[in-house]
Amino acid sequence: MDKPVTERISDDRSGSKAAGEYRVLARKYRPSSFGDLVGQDALVRTLKNAITSGRIAQGYMLTGVRGVGKTTTARIIAKALNCIGPDGKGGPTPEPCGVCANCTAIAEDRHVDVLEMDAASRTGIDDIRELLEGVRYRPTSARFKIYIVDEVHMLSDKAFNALLKTLEEPPEHVKFIFATTEIRKVPVTVLSRCQRFDLRRIESEKLQSLFAAVSAKEGAKVDDGALALIARAADGSARDGLSILDQAISQAAGQVVTEDAVRGMLGLADRVMIFDLLDAVMRGDVKTALDLLANQYAAGASPVVVIQDLLELVHWLTRLKVAPEGAADPALAEAERKRGAAMSEKLGMAVITRAWQMLLKGLTEIRSAPMPLQAAEMVLVRIAYAADLPTPADALKALESGGSVAVRAPSMAPPPQRPSTQGSVARAMAPEALPVNEPQAYATPQSFAEIAALFEQKKYAMLAAQLKHNVRLVRFDQGVIEFNTDKNASKDLAGQVGAHLRDWTGQRWMVSVVNAAGQPTLHEQEVEHAKSDPLVKALLDAFPGATIAAIRNAEKK
């Protein structure tokens, strides 16, 4: 069983440092063994088993976001392969001792046989040639000569090509370990020669436990709310989170690190204010929304961060609405969970998704705007006024009842159910067609529209769509069909239609493509038919510029 996070913190005090010299937390508590790695259980288990069984690959590819432990894991692998134990007689081990000459030298980054290269600054073929020159020489004092290449995706194409042959068949005393944040930029020829390990983002709960353990070792008092906020801001990166924690402890100057202090330090918006802001916007209360935004801006919150927090909240409310069992967020207080659940119940899905789209578009505008605050205010104003607009269901219901389309009062109530309105409007707009659920005995079609409907009934959607949109009928008689087609129709459309009609009706059909001008397509006829309907005409008058994009035949009751 893995040790808890509180027992997996290694206080790295190695290296010759002057007494009293401060070391940042991200380096001081850098993992020094596989057991210290947090949130990478699958990787740890695989590497331990491989080293124990002697199945050591010639190359490893470590990938993941920044700060999850790629370079640290590479150094631990180097120690595990070169450890000789306290007595100097040990072999490769998944539990490096950390006290032998090799382990100590690797930890202090001074081992002559463990070479680290930053591919971001040494990208050319000459740099790789210089590195490969030393491959043929045996290690000076270690068991393996290990090359660690960080940000390997930055190498040039020529540099990758120069590396291929040596990487595929290196000397038995050489091992390569690569680290990258952009795995897609690494050629597949390199990936195929390495064992790949994907380091996962560390979960917020594990990060919070890690930061709590580090705080206890440092003798600092940090509120649980502050730890949760730091874990959320770290975004899965232990290094980023430890850097934030380090800054927060310094700012507190011996006092308790509070959630408000961390929020102010990071320039984040107040979580409770985000709930109030979204509530005000969805109620159409523009003045309150703008005041809340101005207060957060004065407190140091960036307009971009406020909109990002609103997006996060809208997404969480959507998850609560569609999948409440999987939307639990342990970082939220109980009061926030209850308030979120209430808002999710009151807001309709159409309103939530509309707010998401407007916020997402507004975020792009704010990032490029010369005045971010004013741009954020305009985003909130647009959403507040959009909250007053009727949903399509409201508009259709009003038109069907003979009334006018009125702007409904700001409300958080979900829109009314749509099935009955949809059915009546669809029936009013649909032309004559075969019923959807007709018995399997098919009568001979009496019109071209019935033929298209028959293809829909038989689940040949592509052919039915072409008959409706890409075909202009020239002649229709019993057993004879002539039409012309546009460039989007299949070349063998006539042959397919004839073959299927013969199978379904039991008689031969002569279907051919001609060059003569034909009637409007079935879709064009349906659109004209729909425009003559009073309900549809009223709907088009109420929404100037609207067009009829699709017409569906409703099932007749």
C-alpha positions as CSV (number, residue, x, y, z in Angstrom):
1,M,0.0,0.0,0.0
2,D,1.3,3.5,-0.9
3,K,2.3,5.7,2.0
4,P,0.1,8.7,2.7
5,V,1.3,12.0,1.3
6,T,2.3,13.2,4.8
7,E,4.9,10.4,4.9
8,R,6.1,10.9,1.4
9,I,7.7,14.3,1.8
10,S,11.4,14.2,1.4
11,D,13.3,17.2,2.8
12,D,16.1,17.5,0.3
13,R,18.9,19.2,2.2
14,S,21.7,17.8,0.1
15,G,24.4,20.0,-1.4
16,S,27.0,22.2,0.1
17,K,25.2,25.3,1.0
18,A,26.2,28.0,3.3
19,A,24.6,27.9,6.7
20,G,21.3,29.8,6.7
21,E,21.0,30.0,2.9
22,Y,17.3,29.7,2.0
23,R,16.1,27.1,-0.4
24,V,12.7,27.5,-2.1
25,L,10.1,24.9,-1.2
26,A,9.9,23.5,-4.7
27,R,13.5,22.5,-4.5
28,K,13.7,21.7,-0.8
29,Y,10.9,19.2,-1.0
30,R,11.7,17.8,-4.4
31,P,11.1,14.0,-4.4
32,S,14.3,11.9,-4.2
33,S,12.8,8.4,-4.5
34,F,9.9,6.7,-6.3
35,G,8.0,6.6,-3.0
36,D,8.1,10.4,-2.8
37,L,6.3,11.0,-6.1
38,V,2.7,12.1,-5.6
39,G,-0.1,11.2,-7.9
40,Q,1.9,9.0,-10.3
41,D,1.1,5.5,-9.0
42,A,0.9,3.8,-12.4
43,L,4.3,5.1,-13.4
44,V,5.9,4.2,-10.1
45,R,4.6,0.7,-10.1
46,T,5.7,0.0,-13.7
47,L,9.3,1.4,-13.2
48,K,9.7,-0.4,-9.9
49,N,8.7,-3.7,-11.4
50,A,10.9,-3.2,-14.5
51,I,14.0,-2.4,-12.4
52,T,13.4,-5.3,-10.0
53,S,13.0,-7.8,-12.9
54,G,15.9,-6.3,-14.9
55,R,13.7,-5.3,-17.9
56,I,15.4,-1.9,-18.3
57,A,14.7,-0.1,-21.6
58,Q,17.3,1.8,-23.6
59,G,15.2,4.9,-23.7
60,Y,12.3,6.4,-21.7
61,M,10.0,9.2,-22.8
62,L,8.4,11.2,-19.9
63,T,5.6,13.5,-20.9
64,G,3.1,15.7,-19.0
65,V,2.3,19.3,-18.0
66,R,4.8,21.5,-16.3
67,G,5.6,20.8,-12.7
68,V,4.3,17.2,-12.4
69,G,7.8,15.6,-12.0
70,K,9.3,14.7,-15.4
71,T,12.9,15.8,-14.7
72,T,12.6,14.7,-11.1
73,T,11.5,11.2,-12.2
74,A,14.4,11.1,-14.7
75,R,16.9,11.8,-11.9
76,I,15.3,9.2,-9.7
77,I,15.6,6.6,-12.5
78,A,19.3,7.6,-12.9
79,K,19.8,7.0,-9.1
80,A,17.9,3.7,-9.2
81,L,20.1,2.4,-12.1
82,N,23.4,3.5,-10.6
83,C,22.9,3.0,-6.9
84,I,25.5,0.8,-5.3
85,G,24.1,0.8,-1.8
86,P,25.6,2.0,1.5
87,D,28.2,-0.8,1.4
88,G,29.1,-0.2,-2.2
89,K,28.1,-3.6,-3.4
90,G,24.5,-3.1,-4.5
91,G,22.9,-3.3,-8.0
92,P,20.1,-1.5,-9.7
93,T,17.3,-1.1,-7.2
94,P,13.8,0.5,-7.1
95,E,14.7,1.9,-3.7
96,P,18.0,4.0,-4.2
97,C,19.8,4.4,-0.9
98,G,20.4,8.1,-1.3
99,V,23.7,8.0,0.6
100,C,26.1,6.2,-1.7
101,A,28.6,8.2,-3.8
102,N,26.5,7.8,-7.0
103,C,23.2,8.8,-5.4
104,T,24.7,11.8,-3.7
105,A,26.5,13.0,-6.8
106,I,23.3,12.7,-8.9
107,A,21.2,14.5,-6.3
108,E,23.7,17.3,-6.3
109,D,23.8,17.4,-10.2
110,R,27.5,16.8,-10.4
111,H,27.8,13.2,-11.5
112,V,30.1,13.0,-14.6
113,D,28.2,10.0,-16.0
114,V,24.7,11.5,-15.7
115,L,24.5,14.3,-18.3
116,E,21.6,16.7,-18.5
117,M,20.9,18.7,-21.6
118,D,18.3,21.4,-22.1
119,A,17.0,21.0,-25.7
120,A,15.4,24.4,-25.5
121,S,18.8,26.1,-25.6
122,R,20.7,23.4,-27.5
123,T,18.5,22.5,-30.5
124,G,20.9,22.0,-33.4
125,I,22.6,18.9,-34.9
126,D,26.0,20.0,-33.7
127,D,24.8,19.8,-30.1
128,I,23.5,16.3,-30.6
129,R,26.7,15.2,-32.3
130,E,28.7,16.5,-29.4
131,L,26.5,14.5,-27.0
132,L,26.7,11.4,-29.1
133,E,30.5,11.6,-29.2
134,G,30.7,10.5,-25.6
135,V,28.3,7.5,-26.1
136,R,31.0,5.1,-27.2
137,Y,33.0,5.7,-24.0
138,R,32.2,3.6,-21.0
139,P,31.1,5.4,-17.8
140,T,33.8,6.7,-15.5
141,S,32.4,5.5,-12.2
142,A,28.8,4.6,-12.6
143,R,27.1,1.5,-13.8
144,F,25.3,3.3,-16.7
145,K,26.0,6.5,-18.6
146,I,22.6,8.3,-18.6
147,Y,21.6,11.1,-20.9
148,I,18.7,13.3,-19.7
149,V,17.3,15.5,-22.4
150,D,14.7,18.0,-21.2
151,E,12.1,19.6,-23.5
152,V,13.2,17.2,-26.2
153,H,10.5,18.4,-28.6
154,M,12.6,21.6,-29.2
155,L,15.3,19.6,-31.1
156,S,15.5,20.3,-34.8
157,D,14.6,17.7,-37.4
158,K,18.2,17.1,-38.2
159,A,19.1,16.7,-34.6
160,F,16.3,14.1,-34.2
161,N,17.6,12.2,-37.3
162,A,21.1,12.1,-35.9
163,L,19.8,10.6,-32.7
164,L,17.7,7.8,-34.2
165,K,20.4,5.1,-34.9
166,T,22.1,5.5,-31.6
167,L,18.8,5.6,-29.7
168,E,17.7,2.3,-31.4
169,E,20.9,0.4,-30.8
170,P,22.9,2.2,-28.0
171,P,25.8,0.5,-26.2
172,E,24.7,-1.6,-23.3
173,H,26.1,1.0,-20.8
174,V,24.0,3.9,-22.2
175,K,20.5,4.9,-21.3
176,F,18.4,7.8,-22.6
177,I,15.7,9.6,-20.7
178,F,13.7,12.3,-22.5
179,A,11.2,14.8,-21.0
180,T,8.7,16.9,-22.9
181,T,5.5,18.9,-22.4
182,E,4.7,18.7,-26.1
183,I,4.6,15.0,-27.0
184,R,2.9,15.6,-30.3
185,K,5.9,17.5,-31.6
186,V,8.2,14.5,-31.0
187,P,8.7,12.4,-34.2
188,V,7.0,9.0,-34.1
189,T,10.4,7.5,-35.1
190,V,11.8,8.6,-31.8
191,L,8.7,7.6,-29.8
192,S,8.8,4.1,-31.2
193,R,12.3,3.6,-29.8
194,C,11.3,4.6,-26.2
195,Q,9.0,3.5,-23.5
196,R,6.5,6.3,-23.0
197,F,5.1,7.3,-19.6
198,D,2.4,10.0,-19.3
199,L,2.6,11.8,-16.0
200,R,-0.8,12.8,-14.9
201,R,-2.0,16.1,-13.5
202,I,-2.0,15.7,-9.7
203,E,-5.5,15.8,-8.2
204,S,-6.4,18.8,-6.1
205,E,-7.1,16.6,-3.0
206,K,-3.6,15.2,-3.2
207,L,-2.0,18.6,-3.8
208,Q,-3.9,20.0,-0.8
209,S,-2.6,17.1,1.4
210,L,0.9,17.7,0.1
211,F,0.8,21.4,0.8
212,A,-0.6,20.8,4.3
213,A,2.3,18.4,5.0
214,V,4.9,20.9,3.7
215,S,3.3,23.7,5.8
216,A,3.6,21.5,8.9
217,K,7.2,20.8,8.2
218,E,7.9,24.5,7.7
219,G,6.0,25.4,10.9
220,A,3.6,27.6,9.0
221,K,-0.1,27.8,9.8
222,V,-2.3,27.7,6.7
223,D,-6.1,27.6,6.6
224,D,-7.8,24.7,4.8
225,G,-9.5,27.2,2.5
226,A,-6.2,28.8,1.6
227,L,-4.7,25.3,0.9
228,A,-7.7,24.5,-1.3
229,L,-7.3,27.8,-3.2
230,I,-3.6,27.1,-3.8
231,A,-4.3,23.6,-5.0
232,R,-6.9,24.9,-7.5
233,A,-4.5,27.6,-8.7
234,A,-1.7,25.1,-9.1
235,D,-3.8,23.3,-11.8
236,G,-2.3,19.9,-11.2
237,S,1.3,21.1,-10.9
238,A,3.1,20.4,-7.6
239,R,5.9,22.8,-8.4
240,D,3.5,25.7,-9.2
241,G,1.6,25.0,-6.0
242,L,4.7,24.9,-3.8
243,S,5.9,28.2,-5.4
244,I,2.5,29.8,-4.5
245,L,2.6,28.4,-1.0
246,D,6.2,29.7,-0.5
247,Q,5.0,33.2,-1.5
248,A,1.9,33.0,0.7
249,I,4.0,32.0,3.8
250,S,6.4,34.8,3.1
251,Q,3.6,37.3,2.8
252,A,2.0,36.1,6.1
253,A,5.2,36.9,8.0
254,G,4.6,34.4,10.7
255,Q,0.8,34.9,10.8
256,V,-1.9,32.4,9.7
257,V,-2.2,32.2,5.9
258,T,-5.8,32.9,5.2
259,E,-8.0,32.3,2.1
260,D,-8.5,36.0,1.6
261,A,-4.8,36.7,1.8
262,V,-4.1,34.1,-0.9
263,R,-7.0,35.3,-3.0
264,G,-5.6,38.9,-2.8
265,M,-2.1,37.7,-3.5
266,L,-3.1,35.9,-6.7
267,G,-5.5,38.6,-7.8
268,L,-8.5,36.1,-7.8
269,A,-12.1,37.0,-7.5
270,D,-14.0,36.3,-4.4
271,R,-15.8,32.9,-4.8
272,V,-19.0,34.1,-3.1
273,M,-19.0,37.2,-5.3
274,I,-18.9,35.0,-8.4
275,F,-22.1,33.4,-7.3
276,D,-23.6,36.8,-6.6
277,L,-22.4,38.1,-9.9
278,L,-23.9,35.3,-11.9
279,D,-27.2,35.5,-9.9
280,A,-27.4,39.3,-10.7
281,V,-26.6,38.8,-14.4
282,M,-29.2,36.0,-14.8
283,R,-31.8,38.1,-13.1
284,G,-31.1,41.0,-15.5
285,D,-29.9,43.2,-12.6
286,V,-27.3,45.1,-14.6
287,K,-26.5,47.8,-11.9
288,T,-25.7,45.2,-9.2
289,A,-23.6,43.1,-11.7
290,L,-21.5,46.1,-12.7
291,D,-21.0,47.2,-9.1
292,L,-19.8,43.7,-8.1
293,L,-17.4,43.7,-11.0
294,A,-16.1,47.1,-10.1
295,N,-15.5,46.1,-6.5
296,Q,-13.5,43.0,-7.5
297,Y,-11.5,45.1,-10.0
298,A,-10.7,47.6,-7.2
299,A,-9.6,44.7,-5.0
300,G,-7.1,43.6,-7.6
301,A,-9.0,40.9,-9.5
302,S,-8.4,40.9,-13.2
303,P,-11.4,41.1,-15.5
304,V,-10.1,38.1,-17.4
305,V,-10.0,36.1,-14.2
306,V,-13.6,37.1,-13.2
307,I,-15.0,36.0,-16.6
308,Q,-13.0,32.7,-16.3
309,D,-14.5,32.1,-12.9
310,L,-17.9,32.8,-14.3
311,L,-17.2,30.2,-17.0
312,E,-16.1,27.7,-14.5
313,L,-19.2,28.3,-12.4
314,V,-21.5,28.0,-15.4
315,H,-19.8,24.7,-16.4
316,W,-20.2,23.4,-12.9
317,L,-23.9,24.3,-12.8
318,T,-24.4,22.5,-16.1
319,R,-22.7,19.4,-14.7
320,L,-25.0,19.6,-11.7
321,K,-28.0,19.8,-14.0
322,V,-27.1,16.9,-16.3
323,A,-25.0,14.6,-14.1
324,P,-25.2,15.7,-10.4
325,E,-23.6,12.6,-9.1
326,G,-20.3,13.3,-10.9
327,A,-20.2,17.1,-10.3
328,A,-19.0,17.1,-6.7
329,D,-16.2,19.6,-6.0
330,P,-14.6,19.1,-2.6
331,A,-12.9,22.5,-2.8
332,L,-16.3,24.2,-2.4
333,A,-17.8,25.0,0.9
334,E,-21.1,23.4,1.9
335,A,-23.0,26.7,1.5
336,E,-21.6,27.1,-2.0
337,R,-22.7,23.6,-2.9
338,K,-26.2,24.2,-1.7
339,R,-26.4,27.6,-3.5
340,G,-25.1,26.0,-6.7
341,A,-27.7,23.2,-6.5
342,A,-30.5,25.8,-6.1
343,M,-29.3,27.8,-9.0
344,S,-28.9,24.8,-11.2
345,E,-32.5,23.8,-10.6
346,K,-33.9,27.2,-11.3
347,L,-31.9,27.9,-14.5
348,G,-33.1,26.3,-17.6
349,M,-30.6,24.4,-19.9
350,A,-31.2,26.9,-22.7
351,V,-30.3,29.8,-20.5
352,I,-27.2,28.1,-19.1
353,T,-25.8,27.2,-22.5
354,R,-26.5,30.6,-23.9
355,A,-24.6,32.2,-21.0
356,W,-21.7,29.8,-21.6
357,Q,-21.4,30.8,-25.3
358,M,-21.6,34.5,-24.6
359,L,-19.0,34.3,-21.8
360,L,-16.7,32.2,-24.0
361,K,-16.9,34.7,-26.8
362,G,-16.5,37.6,-24.4
363,L,-13.4,36.1,-22.8
364,T,-11.6,36.3,-26.2
365,E,-12.8,39.9,-26.6
366,I,-11.5,40.9,-23.2
367,R,-8.1,39.4,-23.8
368,S,-7.6,41.5,-26.9
369,A,-9.4,44.6,-25.8
370,P,-7.4,47.8,-25.0
371,M,-9.6,48.3,-22.0
372,P,-10.3,44.9,-20.4
373,L,-12.6,46.3,-17.6
374,Q,-14.9,48.0,-20.1
375,A,-15.0,44.9,-22.3
376,A,-15.9,42.8,-19.3
377,E,-18.7,45.2,-18.4
378,M,-20.1,45.0,-21.9
379,V,-20.1,41.2,-21.7
380,L,-22.1,41.2,-18.5
381,V,-24.5,43.8,-20.0
382,R,-25.1,41.6,-23.1
383,I,-25.8,38.5,-20.9
384,A,-28.1,40.4,-18.6
385,Y,-30.2,41.6,-21.5
386,A,-30.1,38.3,-23.2
387,A,-31.6,36.8,-20.0
388,D,-34.7,38.9,-20.8
389,L,-35.2,37.4,-24.3
390,P,-37.7,34.7,-24.8
391,T,-36.5,31.2,-25.5
392,P,-37.6,29.7,-28.8
393,A,-40.2,27.6,-26.9
394,D,-41.7,30.7,-25.4
395,A,-41.9,32.4,-28.8
396,L,-43.5,29.5,-30.5
397,K,-46.0,29.0,-27.7
398,A,-47.0,32.7,-27.9
399,L,-47.4,32.6,-31.6
400,E,-49.4,29.4,-31.6
401,S,-51.8,30.9,-29.1
402,G,-52.3,33.9,-31.4
403,G,-50.5,36.4,-29.2
404,S,-47.5,38.5,-29.8
405,V,-43.9,37.7,-28.8
406,A,-43.3,39.6,-25.6
407,V,-40.1,39.9,-23.7
408,R,-40.4,38.0,-20.5
409,A,-39.4,39.5,-17.2
410,P,-36.0,38.6,-15.8
411,S,-36.3,35.2,-14.2
412,M,-34.4,32.1,-13.3
413,A,-37.3,29.8,-14.1
414,P,-36.6,27.1,-16.6
415,P,-38.4,27.4,-20.0
416,P,-41.6,25.4,-20.5
417,Q,-41.6,22.0,-22.0
418,R,-41.4,21.9,-25.8
419,P,-42.9,18.6,-27.2
420,S,-46.5,19.7,-27.8
421,T,-45.4,23.0,-29.5
422,Q,-42.8,21.3,-31.6
423,G,-45.3,18.7,-32.8
424,S,-48.0,21.2,-33.9
425,V,-45.6,23.5,-35.7
426,A,-43.8,20.6,-37.4
427,R,-47.2,19.3,-38.6
428,A,-48.2,22.7,-39.9
429,M,-44.9,23.0,-41.9
430,A,-44.7,19.4,-43.2
431,P,-46.0,18.5,-46.7
432,E,-47.8,15.3,-47.5
433,A,-45.6,12.3,-46.9
434,L,-45.8,8.7,-45.9
435,P,-46.4,8.0,-42.2
436,V,-43.1,7.3,-40.3
437,N,-44.2,3.9,-38.9
438,E,-46.0,2.4,-41.9
439,P,-46.5,-1.4,-42.2
440,Q,-43.9,-3.3,-44.1
441,A,-46.1,-3.9,-47.2
442,Y,-45.3,-1.0,-49.4
443,A,-47.7,0.3,-52.0
444,T,-46.6,1.8,-55.3
445,P,-45.6,5.4,-54.7
446,Q,-47.9,7.8,-56.5
447,S,-45.6,10.9,-56.5
448,F,-41.9,11.8,-56.3
449,A,-42.5,13.1,-52.7
450,E,-43.8,9.7,-51.7
451,I,-40.6,8.1,-53.1
452,A,-38.4,10.4,-51.1
453,A,-40.5,9.6,-48.0
454,L,-40.2,5.9,-48.7
455,F,-36.4,6.2,-48.6
456,E,-36.6,8.0,-45.3
457,Q,-38.9,5.3,-43.9
458,K,-36.4,2.6,-45.0
459,K,-33.6,4.4,-43.1
460,Y,-31.7,5.4,-46.3
461,A,-31.1,8.9,-45.0
462,M,-28.3,9.9,-47.4
463,L,-30.3,8.9,-50.5
464,A,-33.5,10.6,-49.1
465,A,-31.6,13.8,-48.5
466,Q,-30.2,13.8,-52.0
467,L,-33.7,13.2,-53.5
468,K,-35.0,16.2,-51.5
469,H,-32.1,18.7,-51.9
470,N,-30.1,17.8,-55.0
471,V,-32.7,16.5,-57.5
472,R,-35.2,18.5,-59.8
473,L,-37.9,16.3,-61.2
474,V,-38.5,16.4,-64.9
475,R,-41.0,13.5,-65.4
476,F,-42.8,11.1,-63.2
477,D,-45.0,8.2,-64.4
478,Q,-45.7,4.8,-63.0
479,G,-42.3,3.0,-63.4
480,V,-40.6,6.0,-65.0
481,I,-38.7,8.8,-63.3
482,E,-36.5,11.4,-65.0
483,F,-34.7,14.1,-63.2
484,N,-31.6,16.3,-63.3
485,T,-29.1,16.6,-60.5
486,D,-26.6,19.1,-59.1
487,K,-22.9,18.6,-58.4
488,N,-23.6,17.3,-54.9
489,A,-25.6,14.3,-56.0
490,S,-24.0,10.9,-56.2
491,K,-23.0,9.8,-59.7
492,D,-24.9,6.5,-59.4
493,L,-28.0,8.0,-57.7
494,A,-30.4,6.9,-60.5
495,G,-29.1,3.3,-60.4
496,Q,-29.5,3.1,-56.6
497,V,-33.0,4.6,-56.6
498,G,-34.2,2.2,-59.4
499,A,-32.7,-0.9,-57.6
500,H,-34.3,-0.1,-54.3
501,L,-37.7,0.8,-55.8
502,R,-37.7,-2.6,-57.6
503,D,-36.9,-4.4,-54.4
504,W,-39.6,-2.6,-52.4
505,T,-42.5,-2.4,-54.9
506,G,-41.9,-5.6,-56.9
507,Q,-42.0,-3.8,-60.2
508,R,-39.3,-2.4,-62.6
509,W,-38.5,1.4,-62.5
510,M,-36.7,3.2,-65.2
511,V,-34.8,6.0,-63.4
512,S,-32.6,8.3,-65.5
513,V,-30.8,11.6,-65.3
514,V,-31.6,14.1,-68.1
515,N,-30.4,17.6,-69.0
516,A,-33.9,19.2,-69.2
517,A,-34.9,21.8,-66.7
518,G,-37.0,20.4,-63.9
519,Q,-39.3,21.4,-61.1
520,P,-38.0,23.0,-57.8
521,T,-36.5,20.5,-55.4
522,L,-38.7,18.9,-52.8
523,H,-37.0,21.0,-50.1
524,E,-37.7,24.2,-52.0
525,Q,-41.3,23.2,-52.4
526,E,-41.6,22.5,-48.7
527,V,-40.1,25.9,-47.8
528,E,-42.6,27.7,-50.0
529,H,-45.4,25.6,-48.5
530,A,-44.3,26.4,-45.0
531,K,-44.1,30.2,-45.7
532,S,-47.8,30.1,-46.6
533,D,-48.7,28.8,-43.1
534,P,-50.0,31.7,-40.9
535,L,-48.1,30.5,-37.8
536,V,-44.8,30.3,-39.6
537,K,-45.4,33.7,-41.3
538,A,-46.0,35.2,-37.9
539,L,-42.8,33.7,-36.6
540,L,-40.8,35.0,-39.5
541,D,-42.4,38.5,-39.0
542,A,-41.5,38.4,-35.3
543,F,-37.8,37.6,-36.1
544,P,-36.7,39.6,-39.1
545,G,-33.9,38.0,-41.0
546,A,-34.7,34.5,-39.9
547,T,-34.7,31.7,-42.4
548,I,-36.2,28.2,-42.5
549,A,-33.2,26.0,-42.3
550,A,-34.8,22.6,-41.9
551,I,-38.2,21.0,-42.1
552,R,-39.0,17.8,-40.4
553,N,-42.1,15.6,-40.9
554,A,-43.7,15.0,-37.5
555,E,-45.2,11.7,-36.6
556,K,-49.0,11.9,-37.0
557,K,-50.8,11.0,-33.9
